[in-house]
């Protein structure tokens, strides 16, 4: 069982058979920079979408409130006409 091949830990450790770790770090930092820009764009889009949703919810709530108020007034008027006869 005495093999001259490197062990699993040696291969995946620092500077093992897989190559230079510096290249891996450089590649990783390039990705994180582009990911940061993408994340900023996504956050900006989500923020504008949230503002639109908030505005739509406010308008919808106002419509529900005014519609309910008109409906209750209509019912009161019908009841008063019926009870006054």
CNS distance restraints for C-alpha pairs under 8 A (distance, minus, plus):
assign (resid   6 and name CA) (resid  10 and name CA) 5.78 0.50 0.50
assign (resid   6 and name CA) (resid  11 and name CA) 6.41 0.50 0.50
assign (resid   7 and name CA) (resid  11 and name CA) 6.35 0.50 0.50
assign (resid   8 and name CA) (resid  12 and name CA) 6.37 0.50 0.50
assign (resid   9 and name CA) (resid  13 and name CA) 5.70 0.50 0.50
assign (resid  10 and name CA) (resid  14 and name CA) 7.87 0.50 0.50
assign (resid  10 and name CA) (resid  16 and name CA) 5.68 0.50 0.50
assign (resid  10 and name CA) (resid  17 and name CA) 7.61 0.50 0.50
assign (resid  11 and name CA) (resid  16 and name CA) 4.52 0.50 0.50
assign (resid  11 and name CA) (resid  17 and name CA) 4.92 0.50 0.50
assign (resid  11 and name CA) (resid  18 and name CA) 6.36 0.50 0.50
assign (resid  12 and name CA) (resid  16 and name CA) 5.85 0.50 0.50
assign (resid  12 and name CA) (resid  17 and name CA) 7.30 0.50 0.50
assign (resid  12 and name CA) (resid  18 and name CA) 6.80 0.50 0.50
assign (resid  14 and name CA) (resid  20 and name CA) 7.86 0.50 0.50
assign (resid  14 and name CA) (resid  21 and name CA) 6.59 0.50 0.50
assign (resid  15 and name CA) (resid  19 and name CA) 5.77 0.50 0.50
assign (resid  15 and name CA) (resid  20 and name CA) 5.30 0.50 0.50
assign (resid  15 and name CA) (resid  21 and name CA) 6.06 0.50 0.50
assign (resid  16 and name CA) (resid  20 and name CA) 7.67 0.50 0.50
assign (resid  20 and name CA) (resid  24 and name CA) 7.33 0.50 0.50
assign (resid  21 and name CA) (resid  25 and name CA) 6.39 0.50 0.50
assign (resid  22 and name CA) (resid  26 and name CA) 6.30 0.50 0.50
assign (resid  23 and name CA) (resid  27 and name CA) 6.24 0.50 0.50
assign (resid  24 and name CA) (resid  28 and name CA) 6.14 0.50 0.50
assign (resid  25 and name CA) (resid  29 and name CA) 6.19 0.50 0.50
assign (resid  26 and name CA) (resid  30 and name CA) 6.40 0.50 0.50
assign (resid  27 and name CA) (resid  31 and name CA) 6.49 0.50 0.50
assign (resid  28 and name CA) (resid  32 and name CA) 6.30 0.50 0.50
assign (resid  29 and name CA) (resid  33 and name CA) 6.29 0.50 0.50
assign (resid  30 and name CA) (resid  34 and name CA) 6.53 0.50 0.50
assign (resid  31 and name CA) (resid  35 and name CA) 5.96 0.50 0.50
assign (resid  32 and name CA) (resid  36 and name CA) 6.02 0.50 0.50
assign (resid  33 and name CA) (resid  37 and name CA) 6.54 0.50 0.50
assign (resid  34 and name CA) (resid  38 and name CA) 6.20 0.50 0.50
assign (resid  35 and name CA) (resid  39 and name CA) 5.95 0.50 0.50
assign (resid  36 and name CA) (resid  40 and name CA) 6.17 0.50 0.50
assign (resid  37 and name CA) (resid  41 and name CA) 6.31 0.50 0.50
assign (resid  38 and name CA) (resid  42 and name CA) 6.17 0.50 0.50
assign (resid  39 and name CA) (resid  43 and name CA) 6.05 0.50 0.50
assign (resid  40 and name CA) (resid  44 and name CA) 6.18 0.50 0.50
assign (resid  41 and name CA) (resid  45 and name CA) 6.20 0.50 0.50
assign (resid  42 and name CA) (resid  46 and name CA) 6.04 0.50 0.50
assign (resid  43 and name CA) (resid  47 and name CA) 6.01 0.50 0.50
assign (resid  44 and name CA) (resid  48 and name CA) 6.32 0.50 0.50
assign (resid  45 and name CA) (resid  49 and name CA) 6.09 0.50 0.50
assign (resid  46 and name CA) (resid  50 and name CA) 5.98 0.50 0.50
assign (resid  47 and name CA) (resid  51 and name CA) 6.27 0.50 0.50
assign (resid  48 and name CA) (resid  52 and name CA) 6.29 0.50 0.50
assign (resid  49 and name CA) (resid  53 and name CA) 6.16 0.50 0.50
assign (resid  50 and name CA) (resid  54 and name CA) 6.03 0.50 0.50
assign (resid  51 and name CA) (resid  55 and name CA) 6.18 0.50 0.50
assign (resid  52 and name CA) (resid  56 and name CA) 6.15 0.50 0.50
assign (resid  53 and name CA) (resid  57 and name CA) 6.06 0.50 0.50
assign (resid  54 and name CA) (resid  58 and name CA) 6.18 0.50 0.50
assign (resid  55 and name CA) (resid  59 and name CA) 6.23 0.50 0.50
assign (resid  56 and name CA) (resid  60 and name CA) 6.03 0.50 0.50
assign (resid  57 and name CA) (resid  61 and name CA) 6.04 0.50 0.50
assign (resid  58 and name CA) (resid  62 and name CA) 6.22 0.50 0.50
assign (resid  59 and name CA) (resid  63 and name CA) 6.28 0.50 0.50
assign (resid  60 and name CA) (resid  64 and name CA) 6.23 0.50 0.50
assign (resid  61 and name CA) (resid  65 and name CA) 6.09 0.50 0.50
assign (resid  62 and name CA) (resid  66 and name CA) 6.15 0.50 0.50
assign (resid  63 and name CA) (resid  67 and name CA) 5.93 0.50 0.50
assign (resid  64 and name CA) (resid  68 and name CA) 5.98 0.50 0.50
assign (resid  65 and name CA) (resid  69 and name CA) 6.16 0.50 0.50
assign (resid  66 and name CA) (resid  70 and name CA) 6.17 0.50 0.50
assign (resid  67 and name CA) (resid  71 and name CA) 6.13 0.50 0.50
assign (resid  68 and name CA) (resid  72 and name CA) 6.15 0.50 0.50
assign (resid  69 and name CA) (resid  73 and name CA) 6.21 0.50 0.50
assign (resid  70 and name CA) (resid  74 and name CA) 6.17 0.50 0.50
assign (resid  71 and name CA) (resid  75 and name CA) 6.27 0.50 0.50
assign (resid  72 and name CA) (resid  76 and name CA) 6.17 0.50 0.50
assign (resid  73 and name CA) (resid  77 and name CA) 6.18 0.50 0.50
assign (resid  74 and name CA) (resid  78 and name CA) 6.25 0.50 0.50
assign (resid  75 and name CA) (resid  79 and name CA) 6.16 0.50 0.50
assign (resid  76 and name CA) (resid  80 and name CA) 6.08 0.50 0.50
assign (resid  77 and name CA) (resid  81 and name CA) 6.19 0.50 0.50
assign (resid  78 and name CA) (resid  82 and name CA) 6.23 0.50 0.50
assign (resid  79 and name CA) (resid  83 and name CA) 6.10 0.50 0.50
assign (resid  80 and name CA) (resid  84 and name CA) 6.02 0.50 0.50
assign (resid  81 and name CA) (resid  85 and name CA) 6.80 0.50 0.50
